[in-house]
Amino acid sequence: MNEVFTFLGLINHSHGFIFVSHIVLVGIIVLALAKLATSSMQLVPNGVQNVMEAYLEGVVAMGKDVIGEKLARKYLPLVATIGLIVFFANVIGIIPGFESPSSNINMTLLLALIVFVYYNFEGIRVNGVAKYFGHFMGPMKVLAPIMFPVEVISHTSRIVSLSFRLFGNIKGDDMFLGVMLMLAPWLVPLVPFTLLTFMAFLQTFIFMILTYVYLASAVLISEEH
């Protein structure tokens, strides 16, 4: 969708520049929210602090049933940060003149790789190398030659699953919005914007819950059936 107007495109027409600039913009928004929420913290929260505390409690509640409350809070910084970045990267493209950086495979692939590397690192750190990779062998040693390659492929496919699911959905949303703007440039119906906002929330939730699921599968090996 390089032909769609963006404000940052007025500075430089290079799509690489536009993409990186929007990632930086998303980062600035997330940092600004964090600063506003913590600049004058109160016992009875209000304003941005109230919103952010509600968000963090929601993230913990999301992960509680997947990985337990203790571990949900332990991995809260990672999951909550990813959630904020993915959400604003999704929703910024709904605003005319801006582009969703999450509609670019480079961003979604990077996020997927971060999750992949981190959950495998945690799995090895918590369980040890032998136990963690021994889990890849399956319940019976005789099945190890079959199960190990299958498990490796299964884990590697998570990178594709995380990155392409987010990229494909947001790219499709951007194309849909582009068509709507061409058909009704002055009065875009509210229904498409409502739908796209819902999709931005949904894709963020899916990315976050899968991060918790992958962490749980790595660190709770002894509790798996």
KEFI-776646 format. One record per residue (C-alpha): residue in three letters; x, y, z. Coordinates in Angstrom, 3 decimals, decimal comma. Example, Ala and Ser with C-alpha at 12.3 -4.5 7.8 and 13.67 -1.06 7.14 Angstrom:
% residues 2
ALA_12,300_-4,500_7,800
SER_13,670_-1,060_7,140
% end
This chain:
% residues 225
MET_0,000_0,000_0,000
ASN_2,845_2,377_-0,819
GLU_0,446_4,635_-2,724
VAL_-1,540_5,506_0,398
PHE_-0,761_8,965_1,756
THR_1,188_9,180_5,011
PHE_2,321_12,309_6,816
LEU_5,819_10,919_7,239
GLY_5,890_10,223_3,502
LEU_6,084_13,983_2,994
ILE_9,554_13,889_4,559
ASN_10,857_10,886_2,647
HIS_9,049_8,682_0,112
SER_11,152_5,633_0,991
HIS_8,928_2,943_2,448
GLY_11,797_1,829_4,672
PHE_11,935_5,288_6,209
ILE_8,152_5,363_6,681
PHE_8,168_1,917_8,292
VAL_11,012_2,671_10,718
SER_9,567_6,093_11,553
HIS_6,237_4,572_12,507
ILE_7,981_2,006_14,731
VAL_9,809_4,861_16,451
LEU_6,511_6,738_16,787
VAL_4,886_3,696_18,419
GLY_7,844_3,420_20,803
ILE_7,511_7,097_21,737
ILE_3,779_6,653_22,437
VAL_4,413_3,633_24,681
LEU_7,215_5,399_26,570
ALA_5,081_8,537_26,961
LEU_2,232_6,483_28,427
ALA_4,617_4,773_30,847
LYS_6,039_8,156_31,880
LEU_2,590_9,680_32,393
ALA_1,446_6,678_34,411
THR_4,450_6,746_36,764
SER_5,304_10,461_36,960
SER_2,969_11,215_39,868
MET_1,756_7,913_41,259
GLN_-1,024_8,037_43,850
LEU_-2,478_5,530_46,291
VAL_-5,873_6,025_44,660
PRO_-5,001_5,986_40,948
ASN_-6,623_8,254_38,399
GLY_-6,111_9,238_34,794
VAL_-3,370_7,408_32,896
GLN_-2,167_5,630_36,051
ASN_-5,622_4,141_36,527
VAL_-5,788_2,966_32,910
MET_-2,323_1,406_33,006
GLU_-2,933_-0,344_36,336
ALA_-6,180_-1,777_34,971
TYR_-4,292_-2,937_31,867
LEU_-1,554_-4,632_33,907
GLU_-4,080_-6,378_36,130
GLY_-5,883_-7,541_33,000
VAL_-2,649_-8,985_31,607
VAL_-2,016_-10,857_34,862
ALA_-5,583_-12,186_34,841
MET_-5,067_-13,311_31,241
GLY_-1,957_-15,292_32,104
LYS_-3,181_-16,595_35,463
ASP_-5,111_-19,550_34,026
VAL_-2,349_-20,341_31,550
ILE_0,780_-20,225_33,663
GLY_-0,334_-19,427_37,235
GLU_-0,478_-16,047_38,963
LYS_3,119_-16,112_40,238
LEU_4,625_-16,743_36,803
ALA_2,086_-14,466_35,132
ARG_3,412_-11,615_37,269
LYS_7,013_-12,690_36,667
TYR_6,620_-12,459_32,905
LEU_4,315_-9,433_33,073
PRO_6,976_-6,927_31,879
LEU_7,580_-8,893_28,672
VAL_3,947_-9,668_27,836
ALA_2,592_-6,239_28,814
THR_5,275_-4,417_26,823
ILE_4,675_-6,583_23,769
GLY_0,943_-5,971_24,158
LEU_1,347_-2,183_24,179
ILE_3,691_-2,202_21,200
VAL_1,507_-4,553_19,152
PHE_-1,700_-2,671_20,000
PHE_-0,409_0,765_19,063
ALA_1,371_-0,651_16,011
ASN_-1,998_-2,087_14,945
VAL_-4,270_0,822_15,784
ILE_-2,113_3,670_14,476
GLY_-2,791_2,549_10,915
ILE_-6,510_3,163_11,403
ILE_-5,788_6,909_11,620
PRO_-5,667_8,377_8,090
GLY_-2,155_9,586_7,290
PHE_-0,422_6,890_9,330
GLU_0,652_3,315_8,623
SER_0,584_0,217_10,815
PRO_4,172_-0,992_11,258
SER_2,699_-4,378_12,200
SER_1,501_-4,700_8,601
ASN_5,180_-5,212_7,742
ILE_6,550_-8,740_8,145
ASN_9,882_-7,383_9,404
MET_8,306_-6,106_12,625
THR_6,090_-9,116_13,304
LEU_8,965_-11,504_12,571
LEU_11,211_-9,629_15,006
LEU_8,563_-9,818_17,748
ALA_8,054_-13,530_17,074
LEU_11,811_-14,153_17,276
ILE_12,007_-12,280_20,593
VAL_9,265_-14,483_22,042
PHE_10,833_-17,652_20,566
VAL_14,323_-16,942_21,904
TYR_13,049_-15,824_25,302
TYR_10,756_-18,756_26,043
ASN_13,423_-21,259_24,984
PHE_15,973_-19,430_27,149
GLU_13,586_-19,561_30,117
GLY_12,875_-23,228_29,492
ILE_16,592_-24,050_29,565
ARG_17,255_-21,780_32,561
VAL_14,436_-23,232_34,667
ASN_14,717_-26,921_33,715
GLY_18,300_-27,284_32,561
VAL_19,518_-28,206_29,088
ALA_19,119_-31,982_29,467
LYS_15,605_-31,921_30,881
TYR_14,374_-29,225_28,512
PHE_15,559_-30,892_25,319
GLY_14,800_-34,306_26,767
HIS_11,178_-33,202_26,752
PHE_11,461_-33,022_22,952
MET_12,123_-36,783_22,870
GLY_8,585_-37,766_23,824
PRO_7,368_-40,084_26,616
MET_9,223_-43,159_25,288
LYS_12,875_-43,412_24,254
VAL_11,974_-45,597_21,278
LEU_9,986_-42,684_19,851
ALA_12,837_-40,182_20,233
PRO_14,101_-40,379_16,598
ILE_10,608_-39,461_15,422
MET_9,500_-37,094_18,178
PHE_12,613_-34,892_18,326
PRO_12,441_-33,664_14,691
VAL_8,674_-33,240_15,021
GLU_9,100_-31,120_18,171
VAL_11,834_-29,016_16,563
ILE_9,613_-28,337_13,542
SER_6,667_-27,633_15,835
HIS_8,605_-25,053_17,851
THR_10,108_-23,445_14,757
SER_6,672_-23,157_13,185
ARG_5,641_-20,943_16,102
ILE_7,795_-18,187_14,620
VAL_5,840_-18,433_11,380
SER_2,533_-18,687_13,212
LEU_3,108_-15,628_15,412
SER_4,595_-13,413_12,730
PHE_2,357_-14,265_9,764
ARG_-0,894_-14,269_11,741
LEU_-0,338_-10,720_12,951
PHE_1,161_-9,514_9,667
GLY_-1,565_-11,058_7,514
ASN_-4,466_-9,738_9,559
ILE_-3,163_-6,187_9,921
LYS_-2,059_-6,048_6,275
GLY_-5,553_-7,125_5,276
ASP_-7,057_-4,479_7,551
ASP_-4,849_-1,798_5,986
MET_-5,889_-2,849_2,483
PHE_-9,546_-2,807_3,527
LEU_-9,155_0,685_4,996
GLY_-7,349_1,858_1,869
VAL_-10,263_0,722_-0,289
MET_-12,744_2,441_2,027
LEU_-10,777_5,691_1,880
MET_-10,771_5,568_-1,911
LEU_-14,509_4,918_-2,043
ALA_-15,452_7,460_0,618
PRO_-12,480_9,785_1,204
TRP_-14,472_12,507_2,971
LEU_-16,944_10,518_5,018
VAL_-15,666_7,097_5,959
PRO_-18,405_5,045_7,677
LEU_-17,905_4,404_11,380
VAL_-18,562_0,662_11,045
PRO_-15,215_-0,119_9,321
PHE_-13,323_1,898_11,943
THR_-15,115_0,029_14,725
LEU_-14,313_-3,309_13,069
LEU_-10,648_-2,407_12,567
THR_-10,310_-1,236_16,181
PHE_-11,806_-4,526_17,369
MET_-9,335_-6,438_15,175
ALA_-6,448_-4,406_16,620
PHE_-7,527_-5,458_20,122
LEU_-8,093_-9,078_19,065
GLN_-4,722_-9,521_17,376
THR_-2,989_-7,976_20,380
PHE_-4,792_-10,371_22,721
ILE_-3,887_-13,389_20,573
PHE_-0,200_-12,433_20,458
MET_-0,097_-11,920_24,233
ILE_-1,947_-15,116_25,168
LEU_0,242_-17,180_22,827
THR_3,326_-15,690_24,480
TYR_2,027_-16,895_27,848
VAL_1,173_-20,320_26,360
TYR_4,662_-20,752_24,912
LEU_6,271_-19,679_28,183
ALA_4,083_-22,139_30,078
SER_5,044_-24,989_27,730
ALA_8,727_-24,183_28,305
VAL_8,896_-23,660_32,079
LEU_6,154_-26,018_33,305
ILE_7,451_-29,205_31,696
SER_6,997_-31,321_34,858
GLU_3,309_-30,308_35,063
GLU_2,435_-31,175_31,474
HIS_0,288_-34,236_30,839
% end
